Amino acid sequence: MTRGKRPKWMIDIAIERMNILFNRAEMEFITHPERSNRYVELALKLSTKYNTPVPEEWSRRYCRNCKSFLRPGRNSTVRLVDESVNIFCGECGHVMKIPYSKEKKFKRRAKYESRKERNDE
């Protein structure tokens, strides 16, 4: 097989398969958590093989350290600390810190715009 770029249809199939695996992981989590962790591992292998990112809707639903599926309230905790969202994995204790300064900036801008519109009336 020649090395190089993969065809678009192969990447589309890989992304579709990752979505299916993450959906299955979510469905199986309550009854078989170890099975849902295996689904996450398979999805991450697909991501690596086809050099595609994990779909954005699922990118924060697994621990980047132990590769286990995270379900807030069950095996993970989500906290807002200063200007970041901290996701704490209950399996290994790893903390993923995700900044949210852009969201705060947009919120401030929207608040300013609404005041400006009220004053113009």
N, C-alpha and C positions, 0 to 999 in steps of 0.2 A: 504494500500500500504506500502511496506517495505521501510525503509529509507536506503539510501546508494547511490552508484554510479548509474547514469542513463545509459542506453544502448547507444552505439555509434550512432546508427541510429537515436535516439531521438535528440541527440545533433546536428547531421548533418541537420536534418529537421529544428531545431530551428535556426541554422546559415543561412540556405537557406531562411527561412521566414524573418529573420532580413534584409538580402540583398534585398529581394523583397520590404519590407516596406520602407527601405531607398531610393530605386530606385523610388518608388511611391512618396515619400516625395519630391524628387528632381523634378519629373515631375509636381507635383501639386503646387509647391511653388509659381509660378508667378500668377496663377489664384486664389488659395485658400491657403494662408499661414497658416491659423489656422488648416486646414486639414493636412498639412505637419507636423505641430508640434504634432498633435495627432498620426501620424504614428511613429514619433520618440519616443513618450511616450510608444506606444505599443511594439516597438522594444526593448526598455530598460527594459520593464517588462519581455519580453521573456528572455533577457540576465540574469536578476535576477533569474527568475524561474528555468532556466536550468543551472545556474552557469557557464555561458560561457562568454568570453569577446566579446564586440562588434567587428565586423570585422574591421581590421586595416584600410582599405580604407575609412571607415565611422567614425572612432573614433574621428576625429577632425572636423566633419561636424555638430555637435550639441553642444549647450552650456551646460556645466556641471552644471550651476547654475539654469537656468530657463527651461532647456530641450527643447529649440526651435531649429528648423533646421536652420543652418547657410549657407548662400550663399554669398561668398565674393563679395563685391561691391554692394550688395543689403541691407543686414541687418548685415553685419560684415565687419570688417577692418582687414587686415593682414599687420603687420609691422615687419621689422627686427630691433631689438634693441640689441646692444652689441652682446652677444652670445646666443640670444634666439629669437624665433618667437613669437610675441605677436598677438593673435587673440582676437579682441575686439568685444563683442556682442553688437549689436545696440539695442536689445530689453531691456536688463537689465543692461548693462554697465559692465558686468563681463569681466575680462581679463584673458585669458588662456596663460600661458607662457610655451613654449616648447623649451628646450635647443637644440642647433644644433652644439655642439662642436665636435662630432664625424665626422660629414660631413666635417667640416673645417680641421680636422686632416687628413682625407683621401685625401682631395684636396691638402694639403701641401705635403703629402707623394707621391702622383701621380706627382706633379710638380718636386719634388726632383728626382724621378725615371726617368722622361723624360729627365732632365738635365744630369743625370748620363749616360743614354743611348746615348745621343748626344756626350758627351765627349769621350765615349768609341769608337765611330766610327772613 
